[in-house]
Amino acid sequence: MFKAGASQVVITPPVGTALRGYFRKRISDGILDDLHAKTLVLDDGERQAALIICDLIGVTKDAVKAARKLISERCRIPEDSVMIAATHNHTGPSLEDSGFSPVDPDWCALFPRLIAGGMTAALGWLRPAEVAVYVGHEDSIAFNRRYRMRDGTVRTNPGVGNPEVVEPQKSIAESISEDRPGHWTER
């Protein structure tokens, strides 16, 4: 029997933590909305897999490695069956020093334990589940910010009406070089 469980855990760092996402130093001066790690565990009766999505600009290899190890130890889910990703939030903290936003080492040390705790909670919510697929299209909430320029480079946000723009950059899958399969090259 297929089962699924989900939870979310607050990962908001303390007020005064540096924020990431802009090319200048910014320090949090309050909390409008908490940041979360949303966890999902899937169980087919033989194996379990975990998915964790964090309200951060990105996650680091070190944080992912530490969290996978804890999840494997606590939840018995193999490390290679745990996927951890970020929403790319430009108004949250960073797990790595960017030069503009130094990290809070205490929060960085706590982060893997927080998301491992979220996964433990998700396991506690395992229930029979069904899988369904729905297909749709939504093009009014986001836009392609990457453009191929006349000089062959790819730029992000080159400016509205920039005469040097040739066309929007294709998707990553469409950008894979035919002469080097499996390698993504910017054109």
Helices and strands as residue ranges (DSSP letters): E 3-10, E 36-43, E 48-54, H 61-75, G 79-81, E 82-86, H 105-124, E 127-128, E 146-149, E 154-156, E 165-168, H 172-175
